[in-house]
Amino acid sequence: MLYPTAVTLLSFSATTLSSTGAAFSATQQQGAATSSIEDLKGLALEIEEARPIADGTKFTYGGYVQLDAVSSDYSGGKPANQLIDDFLVPSLIPVEPTSGADNYRSTNMHSKSSRFFLKTATETEMGKIASHIELDFILSGQGDERISNSWSGRIRHAFVKWEPEENRSIMVGQNWSTFFNVSALPDHLDFVGPVGTVFMRQPQLRYTADGLELALENSATRVTGATYDNDSEGIPDVIARYNRQDGDLSWSLAGMLRELSYEDRSNPVIRGAHDAKYGYAASLAGKWKMGQDDLRFMVSYGDALGRYLGLNAFNDGYIDGGGQIQTIDQLGAFAAYRHVWDPAWHSTFSYSFAEAENPGVGAFASTGDLASAYQSVHASLNYVPAPRLRFGVELIWAEKELEDGRSGEVSRFQFSVQHAF
């Protein structure tokens, strides 16, 4: 048997060991916790160093992949520029010569209209700051169709937008022109669509307050009679637009003031023939929602529409015999009806025209070769079996008419597949 003293000693030893073990365990746990915190701090620093964007910035991306198969029949012979095989460019429609021409047919498949964009949005004490960069592959000067079809990318949009408060913003960079109401553009498979639409992207500075937009945009002049484009304008294009929503109707009214200018600098150090003139333009556009359907429209008029209308369907003006710039009154319009047959099927039908009041032969000797009118008809059927996946077919007919009465037509069938992401 154990003596009381021994029992007491054993009891004391057990209690001491238990206390010591608990203290040691607590110390271990505290050390482990401290080590874990330090590890997490180190990991956080590593993440911050590797972060591709600033803390507090939201990053998004998107775009779509698209295949276009286009079969065209030109009544005026082979186009001088094959760009029109990718999408409808009204000014490139070949017109038959006075001696007549044989029809020309072409089939073209490409994925150049595929696009990709990156966006950021950062909330700050001074409001939200957002950026947008977007690329596609149309108008590529690189690659060919023989082997790799390696078309290069190009900038569509590149801008920064600062919103110091709700419904007020300042945007700088390349974006859709303020003169162009993009929401009114018809839902066509063709890259642009109607011949009578305004269509323009360019560098600019834009201020927006509620429904009012004011912008200074990049200026450029192209006049008939000069063998070169010009950038000798003294002021940017000045544009104002008012946007309004009335029930199911959203509409906008835009006005523009431009300085048209040319300067012969064939000898860079000597100023040759030159002139400058101011011109104007206005555009009314909108969308009227009718349940699931909608009607989209645009009417534009002015003596300086020029490059803004129908992918430069008409030039900004012409140079008369005295070397002076003369403007041309121009009109463009379209109406497009979008109908939803059921959740998976929808169609768009549109008619469009554009015309110019060209000078007489006495004012401009080559007036007979100037384009005087265009018109186009589009009809499409689209099948959307799953969200962001679309199969579509479109019939297109367009005509170009010259001042001397000659004309040319293009009839086109387009099949497209698009997956947006």
C-alpha positions in Angstrom: 0.0 0.0 0.0 1.0 3.6 -0.6 1.8 5.8 2.4 -0.1 9.1 2.7 3.1 11.1 1.9 3.7 9.2 -1.3 0.1 9.7 -2.3 0.3 13.4 -1.7 3.5 13.6 -3.7 2.0 11.7 -6.6 -1.1 13.9 -6.6 1.0 17.0 -6.6 3.1 15.7 -9.4 0.1 14.8 -11.6 -1.5 18.2 -10.9 1.8 20.0 -11.8 2.2 18.0 -15.0 -1.4 18.6 -16.0 -1.0 22.4 -15.5 2.3 22.5 -17.3 0.9 20.5 -20.3 -2.1 22.8 -20.6 0.1 25.9 -20.5 2.4 24.4 -23.1 -0.5 23.5 -25.3 -2.0 27.0 -25.0 1.4 28.4 -25.9 1.6 26.1 -28.9 -1.9 27.2 -30.1 -1.1 30.8 -29.6 2.1 30.4 -31.6 0.3 28.6 -34.3 -2.4 31.3 -34.5 0.3 34.0 -34.7 2.1 32.1 -37.4 -1.2 31.6 -39.4 -2.0 35.3 -39.1 1.5 36.2 -40.4 1.1 33.6 -43.2 -2.2 35.2 -44.2 -0.7 38.7 -44.1 2.1 37.5 -46.4 -0.3 35.8 -48.7 -2.4 39.0 -48.9 0.7 41.0 -49.8 1.5 38.5 -52.5 -2.1 38.6 -53.9 -2.0 42.4 -53.8 1.3 42.4 -55.7 -0.1 40.0 -58.3 -3.5 41.8 -58.6 -4.1 42.8 -62.3 -6.3 45.7 -61.3 -6.5 48.1 -58.3 -8.3 47.1 -55.2 -12.0 48.1 -55.3 -12.1 47.9 -59.1 -14.7 45.7 -60.8 -13.4 44.0 -63.9 -15.6 42.5 -66.6 -15.1 41.1 -70.1 -17.4 40.0 -72.9 -18.0 40.0 -76.7 -19.1 37.4 -79.2 -17.8 35.0 -81.8 -19.5 35.2 -85.2 -19.3 33.5 -88.5 -20.7 35.2 -91.6 -21.3 33.4 -94.9 -22.2 36.0 -97.6 -23.3 35.3 -101.2 -23.6 38.4 -103.4 -24.7 39.1 -107.0 -23.6 42.5 -108.4 -25.3 43.8 -111.5 -22.6 46.3 -112.3 -19.7 43.9 -112.5 -16.9 43.2 -109.9 -16.5 45.7 -107.1 -13.3 47.7 -107.1 -12.9 47.2 -103.4 -13.6 43.7 -101.9 -14.6 45.2 -98.5 -18.2 45.2 -99.7 -18.0 41.4 -99.7 -17.7 41.5 -95.9 -20.6 43.9 -95.3 -22.7 46.4 -97.2 -20.8 49.6 -98.0 -23.2 51.7 -100.2 -20.5 53.7 -102.0 -18.7 50.6 -103.1 -21.7 49.1 -105.0 -20.4 48.8 -108.6 -22.3 50.9 -111.2 -22.4 49.6 -114.8 -20.3 51.6 -117.3 -22.1 53.2 -120.3 -21.1 50.2 -122.4 -22.9 47.8 -120.0 -21.5 45.1 -117.7 -21.8 41.4 -116.9 -23.1 40.3 -113.5 -20.5 39.3 -110.9 -21.1 36.7 -108.2 -19.0 36.1 -105.0 -19.2 33.9 -101.9 -17.3 34.9 -98.8 -17.0 33.4 -95.3 -15.3 35.2 -92.5 -15.3 35.7 -88.7 -14.0 39.3 -88.8 -17.1 40.8 -87.0 -16.2 38.8 -83.9 -15.4 41.1 -81.0 -14.0 41.3 -77.5 -14.2 44.0 -74.8 -12.7 44.7 -71.4 -14.4 47.0 -68.9 -13.5 48.4 -65.5 -15.5 50.3 -62.9 -14.1 51.8 -59.7 -16.1 53.5 -57.0 -14.2 56.5 -55.5 -15.0 59.4 -53.2 -15.3 61.5 -56.3 -17.8 59.2 -58.0 -17.5 56.2 -60.3 -14.7 55.9 -62.9 -15.2 53.4 -65.7 -13.2 52.4 -68.8 -13.9 50.4 -71.9 -11.7 48.9 -74.6 -13.2 46.9 -77.5 -11.7 45.2 -80.6 -12.9 43.5 -83.7 -11.3 42.4 -87.0 -13.2 44.2 -89.7 -11.2 46.3 -92.2 -8.0 44.4 -91.4 -5.1 45.1 -93.7 -3.3 42.0 -92.7 -3.7 38.4 -93.9 -5.5 36.9 -96.8 -7.8 34.0 -97.6 -5.3 31.6 -99.2 -3.9 29.9 -96.1 -4.5 31.2 -92.6 -7.1 34.1 -92.8 -5.0 35.9 -90.2 -6.9 39.1 -89.8 -5.6 41.6 -87.3 -7.6 43.4 -84.6 -8.6 47.1 -84.6 -9.8 49.5 -82.0 -13.6 50.0 -81.9 -13.9 51.7 -78.5 -11.3 53.1 -76.1 -12.7 55.5 -73.5 -12.8 56.6 -69.9 -16.0 57.8 -68.2 -16.2 59.7 -65.0 -19.6 60.0 -63.1 -19.1 62.5 -60.3 -22.8 62.1 -59.5 -25.9 60.4 -60.7 -27.1 61.3 -64.2 -24.0 63.4 -64.9 -20.8 62.3 -66.6 -17.7 63.2 -68.6 -16.5 60.8 -71.2 -13.2 61.1 -73.1 -11.8 58.7 -75.8 -13.1 56.9 -78.8 -16.8 56.0 -78.7 -19.9 56.2 -80.8 -20.5 59.7 -82.1 -22.9 61.7 -80.0 -24.7 62.4 -83.3 -25.5 58.7 -83.7 -28.3 57.2 -81.6 -27.1 53.6 -81.5 -30.2 52.2 -79.9 -32.2 53.0 -83.0 -30.0 50.9 -85.3 -32.0 47.9 -86.6 -31.2 44.3 -85.5 -29.7 43.1 -88.8 -27.1 40.5 -89.4 -25.2 42.8 -91.8 -22.4 44.6 -89.9 -24.0 48.1 -90.4 -27.4 47.7 -92.1 -29.5 50.5 -93.8 -27.9 52.8 -96.4 -29.5 55.8 -94.8 -28.3 55.4 -91.2 -25.8 57.7 -89.4 -22.9 55.5 -88.4 -19.7 56.9 -86.8 -17.2 56.2 -84.1 -14.4 58.7 -83.3 -12.3 60.3 -80.5 -14.3 62.9 -78.5 -14.9 64.8 -75.3 -18.5 64.4 -74.1 -20.5 65.9 -71.2 -23.8 64.4 -70.2 -26.4 65.9 -67.8 -29.6 64.0 -67.6 -31.0 63.9 -71.2 -28.6 66.4 -72.6 -25.3 65.5 -74.3 -22.7 68.0 -75.5 -19.6 66.9 -77.4 -16.5 68.1 -79.2 -15.5 65.4 -81.7 -12.6 64.7 -84.1 -13.0 66.6 -87.3 -12.0 65.4 -90.8 -13.0 66.7 -94.3 -13.4 64.8 -97.5 -14.5 66.9 -100.5 -14.8 65.9 -104.1 -12.2 67.6 -106.3 -9.4 67.1 -103.8 -7.2 64.0 -104.2 -6.5 63.8 -100.5 -8.3 63.9 -97.2 -7.8 66.9 -94.9 -7.2 67.5 -91.2 -6.7 71.3 -91.5 -9.9 72.2 -89.7 -9.6 74.9 -87.0 -12.3 73.5 -84.7 -13.6 70.0 -83.8 -17.1 68.9 -84.8 -19.5 70.4 -82.3 -22.5 68.2 -81.4 -25.5 68.5 -79.1 -28.1 65.8 -78.5 -31.2 65.6 -76.4 -32.6 62.2 -75.3 -36.1 61.6 -74.0 -38.4 58.8 -72.9 -42.2 59.2 -73.4 -43.9 56.0 -72.4 -42.9 53.2 -74.8 -41.2 55.7 -77.2 -37.6 56.6 -76.7 -36.2 59.3 -79.0 -33.4 61.7 -79.6 -32.8 64.9 -81.5 -29.2 65.8 -82.4 -27.6 68.8 -84.1 -24.1 69.3 -85.4 -21.9 72.2 -86.6 -18.8 71.3 -88.7 -16.0 73.3 -90.3 -15.1 71.8 -93.7 -11.6 72.6 -94.8 -9.0 71.7 -97.4 -5.5 72.8 -97.9 -3.1 71.8 -100.7 0.2 70.8 -99.0 1.7 68.9 -101.9 4.7 71.0 -100.9 4.7 70.7 -97.1 6.3 74.2 -96.5 4.1 76.1 -99.0 0.4 76.6 -98.6 -1.4 76.0 -101.9 -5.1 76.2 -102.7 -7.3 76.2 -99.6 -10.7 77.1 -98.3 -12.9 76.5 -95.3 -16.7 76.6 -94.9 -19.2 75.8 -92.1 -22.0 73.3 -92.5 -24.7 71.8 -90.3 -26.7 68.6 -89.9 -29.6 67.3 -87.7 -30.9 63.8 -86.9 -34.1 62.5 -85.3 -34.0 58.9 -84.2 -35.8 56.5 -81.8 -37.4 53.2 -80.9 -41.1 52.6 -80.2 -41.7 49.5 -78.2 -44.9 47.6 -79.0 -45.1 44.8 -76.6 -42.3 42.4 -77.6 -42.0 44.1 -81.0 -40.5 47.5 -81.8 -40.3 50.0 -84.6 -36.9 51.8 -85.0 -36.4 54.9 -87.1 -34.0 57.7 -88.1 -34.2 60.8 -90.3 -31.1 62.9 -90.9 -30.7 66.0 -93.0 -28.1 68.7 -93.5 -25.5 70.2 -95.9 -22.6 68.7 -94.0 -23.8 65.1 -93.2 -21.1 63.8 -95.5 -19.0 61.2 -93.8 -21.5 60.7 -91.0 -24.2 59.2 -93.4 -24.2 55.7 -94.7 -20.4 55.0 -94.3 -19.5 58.2 -96.2 -22.1 57.5 -98.9 -21.6 61.1 -100.1 -18.6 63.4 -99.6 -18.8 66.4 -97.4 -19.0 68.7 -100.4 -17.0 69.6 -103.6 -14.5 72.2 -104.8 -15.9 74.5 -107.5 -13.9 76.0 -110.4 -12.8 78.9 -108.1 -11.3 76.6 -105.5 -14.1 77.2 -103.0 -15.8 74.5 -101.0 -19.5 74.1 -101.8 -21.7 72.0 -99.5 -24.5 69.6 -100.7 -27.9 69.1 -99.1 -28.2 65.5 -98.1 -31.1 63.4 -96.7 -31.0 59.9 -95.2 -33.7 57.8 -93.4 -34.8 54.3 -92.5 -37.6 52.5 -90.7 -37.2 49.0 -89.3 -39.8 46.7 -87.7 -38.7 43.9 -85.4 -41.2 41.2 -84.8 -41.0 38.3 -82.2 -42.7 35.2 -83.6 -42.2 33.3 -80.3 -39.4 33.2 -77.6 -37.0 31.4 -80.0 -37.8 33.2 -83.3 -37.7 36.8 -84.4 -37.4 38.9 -87.6 -36.5 42.4 -88.7 -37.7 44.1 -91.9 -36.3 47.5 -93.0 -36.4 50.0 -95.8 -33.9 52.8 -96.2 -32.8 55.5 -98.6 -30.3 58.3 -98.9 -30.0 61.1 -101.5 -28.0 64.2 -102.3 -28.7 67.4 -104.3 -25.6 67.5 -106.5 -24.5 70.5 -108.4 -25.2 71.0 -112.1 -22.6 70.5 -114.8 -21.9 74.3 -114.9 -20.8 74.3 -111.3 -18.9 70.9 -111.3 -17.9 69.4 -114.6 -17.8 65.8 -113.3 -21.2 65.9 -111.5 -22.5 63.0 -113.7 -20.2 60.6 -111.8 -21.4 61.6 -108.4 -23.7 59.3 -106.4 -27.1 60.9 -106.2 -29.2 58.2 -104.4 -29.2 54.9 -102.6 -31.8 52.6 -101.2 -31.8 49.2 -99.4 -34.2 46.5 -98.2 -33.3 44.0 -95.4 -35.4 41.0 -94.2 -34.0 38.6 -91.6 -35.1 35.5 -89.7 -33.3 34.6 -86.4 -33.4 31.4 -84.3 -32.2 31.6 -80.7 -32.3 28.0 -79.3 -30.4 29.0 -76.1 -29.4 32.2 -74.4 -26.7 34.1 -76.3 -26.7 31.6 -79.2 -28.2 32.9 -82.5 -28.6 31.4 -86.0 -29.8 33.8 -88.7 -30.5 34.3 -92.4 -30.9 37.7 -94.1 -31.9 38.8 -97.6 -30.4 42.2 -98.7 -31.0 44.3 -101.8 -29.4 47.6 -102.3 -29.0 50.1 -105.2 -26.7 53.0 -106.0 -27.6 55.6 -108.6 -25.4 58.2 -110.2 -26.3 61.7 -111.2 -26.2 60.8 -114.9 -28.8 58.1 -114.4 -26.6 55.0 -114.4 -27.1 52.6 -111.5 -25.9 49.3 -110.0 -27.6 46.8 -107.7 -26.4 44.1 -105.2 -28.6 41.2 -104.1 -27.3 39.3 -101.1 -28.0 36.2 -99.0 -26.3 36.1 -95.6 -26.1 33.3 -93.0 -24.7 34.0 -89.6 -24.0 32.2 -86.4 -23.2 34.1 -83.2 -22.4 33.1 -79.7 -22.1 36.0 -77.1 -20.2 35.6 -73.9 
